[in-house]
Amino acid sequence: MRDKVILALRQLEVEHQCRFLFAAEAGSRAWGFASPDSDYDIRAIYVKPLDWYLSINEQPQDTIAAMLPGEMDISAWELRKTLRLFQGCNLALNEWLTSPILYFAEPEFHEAMRSFLPQCFNPIKAVHHYLAMTQKSLDTMAADGAISIKKLFYALRGVLAAAWCCHCQTMPPVEFTKLLRPEWVPSDIDGVIRKLLAQKQQAREGEGLVMPAELRAFLDETRTACQAQAPSLAPKHLRSDKLDGLFLEWVKK
């Protein structure tokens, strides 16, 4: 798959006159609970030629999106847009940079971004982001507890990532199973989740189930605890001159 992704990126470089600095898998495949029919959600960062940045006019396009054969869903951000969002602790971008499935990266760029990540991590924003993910998924649940297994794991991942942020005050790992820590997941709930995880990995995208009552109670209790703790967490602030330097370095290369 990696070779197919790199070939697709090279074709997009020619089409859009850009150079890719990074590409990784995002979403359920990176999280570790993809269904057999899941797309490949490829997220990338690119830089344009120097002249593109020197115009007095604001450039209209700072993203590239392409749905390609082989279920490849590619979405890429231009470097300046990326760094602006990175400074503000964009959680989706942070997950790209820490994805366990890396398709391509300029090593120096990737290392710099990962080294800056702890310096601009905002645990308050992260908790609210992940709890919103949980709520959005739970909003699809029927009155009797029926929910798609895909949405159930989105809800679980959100609340577990929020718990990580509250306890560790660092960017949570992308891989779902690494979020199952005994500090906030009782052993009986851990067992229920792992059993459902095995089911999820074999299920089609739309397959459903009724959420176990003990799992719903765990979700509600953990959400409440995270909401209460979030205001006391301390965000980090990265000086913009560090990102300016990184930007200039890669625009000039």
C-alpha positions as CSV (number, residue, x, y, z in Angstrom):
1,M,0.0,0.0,0.0
2,R,2.8,2.4,0.8
3,D,4.1,2.2,-2.8
4,K,0.6,3.0,-4.1
5,V,0.3,6.0,-1.8
6,I,3.7,7.4,-2.7
7,L,2.9,7.0,-6.5
8,A,-0.4,8.9,-5.9
9,L,1.5,11.7,-4.1
10,R,4.0,12.0,-6.9
11,Q,1.2,12.4,-9.4
12,L,-0.5,15.1,-7.2
13,E,2.9,16.9,-6.9
14,V,3.0,17.3,-10.7
15,E,-0.7,18.2,-10.9
16,H,-0.6,20.9,-8.2
17,Q,3.0,22.0,-8.5
18,C,3.9,21.3,-4.9
19,R,6.2,19.0,-2.8
20,F,5.0,16.7,-0.1
21,L,6.8,16.7,3.2
22,F,4.7,14.2,5.0
23,A,1.9,11.6,4.6
24,A,0.4,9.2,7.1
25,E,-2.8,7.2,7.7
26,A,-5.5,8.8,9.8
27,G,-8.8,7.5,11.2
28,S,-9.8,3.9,12.0
29,R,-6.8,2.2,10.3
30,A,-4.4,4.3,12.4
31,W,-6.5,3.9,15.5
32,G,-6.4,0.1,15.1
33,F,-10.1,-0.8,14.6
34,A,-10.6,-0.6,10.9
35,S,-13.4,-2.7,9.3
36,P,-12.6,-4.9,6.3
37,D,-14.2,-2.3,4.0
38,S,-12.7,0.9,5.6
39,D,-11.2,3.5,3.3
40,Y,-7.5,4.5,3.5
41,D,-7.6,8.0,5.0
42,I,-4.3,9.5,3.9
43,R,-3.4,12.9,5.4
44,A,-0.5,14.9,4.1
45,I,1.4,18.2,4.3
46,Y,2.9,19.9,1.3
47,V,5.0,23.1,0.4
48,K,4.6,25.2,-2.7
49,P,7.4,26.8,-4.7
50,L,8.9,30.0,-3.1
51,D,7.3,32.3,-5.7
52,W,3.8,31.1,-4.5
53,Y,4.5,32.7,-1.1
54,L,5.9,36.0,-2.5
55,S,2.7,37.3,-4.1
56,I,1.0,40.3,-2.6
57,N,-2.3,38.5,-3.1
58,E,-3.5,35.9,-0.7
59,Q,-3.4,32.5,-2.4
60,P,-6.9,30.9,-2.7
61,Q,-6.0,27.3,-2.4
62,D,-4.3,25.8,0.7
63,T,-5.6,22.3,0.6
64,I,-5.6,19.4,-1.8
65,A,-8.3,16.7,-1.8
66,A,-8.5,13.6,-4.0
67,M,-10.5,10.4,-3.9
68,L,-8.5,7.9,-5.9
69,P,-8.9,4.2,-6.9
70,G,-8.1,1.7,-4.2
71,E,-10.3,3.5,-1.7
72,M,-7.6,6.2,-1.2
73,D,-9.0,9.3,0.4
74,I,-6.2,11.9,0.3
75,S,-6.4,15.2,2.1
76,A,-3.4,17.5,2.3
77,W,-2.7,20.9,3.8
78,E,-0.2,23.5,2.6
79,L,2.7,24.2,5.0
80,R,1.8,27.7,6.2
81,K,-1.8,26.7,6.9
82,T,-0.5,23.6,8.7
83,L,1.8,25.6,11.0
84,R,-0.8,28.1,11.9
85,L,-3.2,25.3,12.9
86,F,-0.4,23.5,14.7
87,Q,0.4,26.5,16.9
88,G,-3.2,26.5,18.0
89,C,-3.1,22.8,18.9
90,N,-5.1,21.2,16.1
91,L,-5.9,17.7,17.4
92,A,-6.4,16.2,14.0
93,L,-3.1,17.4,12.8
94,N,-1.4,16.2,16.0
95,E,-2.8,12.7,15.3
96,W,-1.4,12.8,11.7
97,L,2.1,13.6,13.1
98,T,1.9,10.7,15.6
99,S,0.2,8.1,13.4
100,P,1.7,4.6,13.6
101,I,1.2,4.2,9.9
102,L,3.7,6.5,8.1
103,Y,3.7,6.5,4.3
104,F,6.3,9.2,3.7
105,A,8.1,12.0,5.6
106,E,11.1,14.3,5.2
107,P,12.9,13.1,8.4
108,E,14.1,16.5,9.6
109,F,10.6,18.0,9.1
110,H,8.8,15.2,10.8
111,E,11.3,15.2,13.7
112,A,10.9,19.0,14.2
113,M,7.1,18.9,14.2
114,R,7.1,16.1,16.7
115,S,9.6,17.9,18.9
116,F,7.4,21.0,18.9
117,L,4.2,19.2,19.6
118,P,4.5,19.0,23.4
119,Q,5.3,22.8,23.5
120,C,1.9,23.7,21.9
121,F,-0.3,21.1,23.4
122,N,-3.5,22.4,25.0
123,P,-5.0,19.8,27.2
124,I,-8.2,21.8,27.8
125,K,-8.9,22.1,24.1
126,A,-8.0,18.5,23.7
127,V,-10.5,17.3,26.3
128,H,-13.3,19.3,24.8
129,H,-12.4,18.1,21.3
130,Y,-12.4,14.4,22.3
131,L,-15.6,14.7,24.4
132,A,-17.3,16.4,21.5
133,M,-16.3,13.4,19.3
134,T,-17.9,11.2,21.9
135,Q,-21.1,13.2,22.1
136,K,-21.4,13.4,18.3
137,S,-21.2,9.6,18.1
138,L,-23.6,9.0,21.0
139,D,-26.2,11.3,19.4
140,T,-26.7,8.6,16.8
141,M,-27.7,6.0,19.4
142,A,-31.3,4.9,19.5
143,A,-33.4,5.0,22.7
144,D,-32.9,1.3,23.3
145,G,-29.1,1.7,23.1
146,A,-28.8,0.5,19.5
147,I,-25.7,2.0,17.8
148,S,-23.4,1.2,15.0
149,I,-20.3,-0.5,16.2
150,K,-18.3,2.1,14.3
151,K,-19.9,5.0,16.2
152,L,-19.5,3.1,19.5
153,F,-15.8,3.0,19.0
154,Y,-15.6,6.6,18.0
155,A,-17.4,7.4,21.3
156,L,-15.1,5.1,23.2
157,R,-11.9,6.5,21.6
158,G,-13.1,10.1,22.4
159,V,-13.7,9.5,26.1
160,L,-10.5,7.4,26.5
161,A,-8.4,10.1,24.8
162,A,-10.0,12.8,27.1
163,A,-9.2,10.7,30.1
164,W,-5.6,10.4,28.9
165,C,-5.4,14.2,28.6
166,C,-6.7,14.7,32.1
167,H,-4.3,12.2,33.7
168,C,-1.2,12.7,31.6
169,Q,-1.6,16.2,30.2
170,T,0.1,15.1,27.0
171,M,-1.1,14.2,23.5
172,P,-2.9,10.9,23.7
173,P,-1.5,8.0,21.5
174,V,-3.2,7.4,18.3
175,E,-3.5,3.6,18.8
176,F,-6.8,2.7,20.5
177,T,-5.4,-0.1,22.7
178,K,-2.8,2.2,24.2
179,L,-5.6,4.3,25.7
180,L,-6.9,1.3,27.8
181,R,-4.9,2.2,30.9
182,P,-5.8,0.7,34.3
183,E,-5.7,4.2,35.9
184,W,-9.0,5.0,34.2
185,V,-10.4,1.7,32.8
186,P,-11.5,-0.9,35.3
187,S,-10.5,-4.4,34.4
188,D,-14.1,-5.6,33.8
189,I,-14.7,-2.7,31.4
190,D,-11.4,-3.4,29.7
191,G,-12.5,-6.9,29.0
192,V,-15.8,-5.8,27.6
193,I,-14.1,-3.3,25.3
194,R,-11.5,-5.8,24.0
195,K,-14.2,-8.3,23.2
196,L,-16.1,-5.7,21.2
197,L,-12.8,-4.6,19.5
198,A,-12.3,-8.1,18.1
199,Q,-15.9,-7.9,16.8
200,K,-15.4,-4.5,15.3
201,Q,-12.3,-5.6,13.4
202,Q,-14.5,-8.3,11.6
203,A,-17.6,-6.2,11.2
204,R,-18.8,-4.3,8.1
205,E,-19.0,-0.5,8.4
206,G,-22.7,-0.3,9.1
207,E,-23.1,-3.2,11.5
208,G,-24.8,-2.4,14.8
209,L,-25.3,-3.7,18.3
210,V,-26.9,-2.6,21.6
211,M,-24.4,-0.9,23.9
212,P,-23.9,-2.9,27.1
213,A,-25.3,-1.0,30.1
214,E,-22.0,-1.2,32.0
215,L,-20.2,0.4,29.1
216,R,-22.8,3.3,28.9
217,A,-22.3,3.9,32.6
218,F,-18.5,4.0,32.1
219,L,-18.8,6.5,29.3
220,D,-21.1,8.8,31.3
221,E,-19.0,8.6,34.4
222,T,-15.7,9.2,32.6
223,R,-17.2,12.1,30.6
224,T,-18.4,13.8,33.7
225,A,-15.0,13.4,35.4
226,C,-13.2,14.8,32.5
227,Q,-15.5,17.8,32.2
228,A,-15.0,18.6,35.8
229,Q,-11.2,18.4,35.6
230,A,-10.6,20.1,32.3
231,P,-10.6,23.8,33.6
232,S,-7.7,23.0,35.9
233,L,-5.4,21.8,33.2
234,A,-2.6,24.1,31.9
235,P,-2.0,24.7,28.2
236,K,1.5,25.2,26.7
237,H,2.4,28.0,24.3
238,L,5.0,27.7,21.5
239,R,6.7,30.9,20.4
240,S,5.8,31.7,16.8
241,D,9.4,32.5,15.8
242,K,10.2,28.8,16.1
243,L,7.6,27.9,13.6
244,D,8.6,30.9,11.4
245,G,12.1,29.4,11.3
246,L,10.7,26.0,10.3
247,F,8.5,27.5,7.7
248,L,11.3,29.5,6.1
249,E,13.6,26.5,6.1
250,W,11.3,24.3,4.1
251,V,10.0,27.0,1.8
252,K,13.6,27.8,0.7
253,K,14.6,24.1,0.2
